[in-house]
Amino acid sequence: LCEHTENAALRESTVGALCESCGARSALCAAISAATAAIDGIDARADADTAACGLLRWGHMRVNCLAVLMQMACSEARCVALLGEDRAPAAAAADLLLSPGARTDLEGVRLAVNLLRNLAMPAANKRAVGAVGAAEALLAHVGHRDPNVASLVGATLRLLVDGCAPNACELAARHFARAGADADARQSAASPFGALINLDLTKLHPFGRAELARFVCITVSACCRPPAESAPSESPHLPLATQLALSAPAALEFGAFGLTSRHAQLHREVCDALNAAHAVHVAAGAADDAAGAWRAMRLSAGGEAIPLLELLRRCVSAGTLRADECAALLQCAS
């Protein structure tokens, strides 16, 4: 009924009734969570008879419930109302993505990512979606074998941090808290961008790569800030060792992909991230090391490898970046 293609009025009345129902959202989310738990239980048993255990039936129920929630998340107003105070739809989708059984449920993963993308679109929802661990759940699927799903993962990650610094800072804080309290260990530990940096770029759609690059740049810009510029009530100030790890050359090189595009917005995001990283390295007394790494960076554009700093100069010449925005970067690496 929710996907009825021949009768738009019937489809809208069905979706509208579900959105107005007090119990529909809760029942759908509870069913998804129950299915995820059951599927993971079956998946954990090497000797399980999947047919007898009802694996297929659990999978179908979960996919159908996600499809109904997707139909309900059809506008910003409905997405705000659907999320609710308990954030159950976002939590159910994130739990699915983090579950061991997700590796074999291609349709369930696609719908879960789609649902998180829709829920994260309204500005009023971003923080709530991020608070259930959606970013960590999405990072587990950046290398999805379906390029369309991988691109959708990248777009959703970018949506979660774009205009919501607390989500970016919380993602970094959680990651490095798991790495341990030792500063040297945290600096050497793989950053939250490790899964991105290790991707086979030949299998990544350009749109997905651009969205992931934007996610890196926006996260670095949000997290790498002096204490005076941080708003503790909105997002935590991260230790210098954490900021250094986030702005490592490999992450910046991945994020700088935006400079190879023709879009001024992407150029500005890269420039902001580089400036934030430069400030962090200056504060740590490591500006020379950073400058050396940036001079060595080459980005593929038009079939040739172009130095990162040359691309910055071209953006200034083209007018998509101002000379004063790039002055410190070009000077430190000259």
Steps between C-alpha positions, in 0.01 A plus 500: 500500500781743584662436163177486297591635157153517342311691766689800641212596729493153657879506543497841667208417727674180614830675572317790667308264727821324603671832575208608718485170686657507845594133490601442138851645529569315827373169361710528184818589693441220752455252216826613334690470828352155570590383150856629533546317830356179355711517183817561701415207726459270200814640337706423811414129487724323252281189510167681467246380245414844362180381337371340819604805703299729271793715384326587175174593675684724749684666214182562303324648801791734573522620140124555480495700824791714377319556170191625685711738713660627179156582361419684823827698480384678187532866605702709744200555724420130510867412561508731803179347634612144418829524689319562830653556841632144529673514157383143440501501116858630483614262775339199330669587167840557666475173694429313178807651331721405796363146526708200382212384282504822299778366277254272318189721505561728201143630481476556874823701498384707203170587668665571838746744340220661302295545815791660687562730203137621500491540877826701499384749237305735731737719703286432808576126474875492436612495863246237600599268214869547581441427868392140430839421343384530139839622374686200644237268353531661156881486504474121516349506150709757309641217288162347416513283189206687343643836379159664539476398866861608558418841354191524718712419806737784410215746450346408835830536685546845350145598594558399862797734549407781262374781720524283814846525659393300808446191284850533352666553839307219665601257225867587550477494881336155499758358261804617693345408834491144373865531389603564860602786723868504404570806281763329283272203446215726402715693256625185330167318506300490180274803485125475437596549135702178484225308321480775235873538444538124442223480240571376149429828320461323165178346633363822652255710299622861456186629673561274798864601515406868491251456783752311712763767430254767614430298814873494580547873438194607700598272789857632510377860490253434783741309724830684451426823682679692777326494841397863458298410190334195652154516652496238780122515518480395136801273447804386698845647449723213394857450630783615273616140443154412372492802271841408359383146425186627330697739280765247397629538139321187378164634615563844351611349170177299484292807588681725253331312214251789498765729349486297177135596451358820353286582802597797714324354805722192491812717455405703806441188712847368410659838573325523837622151594859577394500825697365322808766229464771763452396673824514168687847418370625848586365458854678165526828636363470271198434756225817407307408132494151582375635735233732229372215250478275745318773584247520129418124457446381438145136485391378344179320751279442471128724196475803665662636516853494863613662625822249596767646848537483557125130417510456758777674760285274415206191543719625844606562594136153377405341700782340207684734569794635831626874558518480589869324168576795304357786734595610312812482166323703609198751686713566211740560262213700727274 
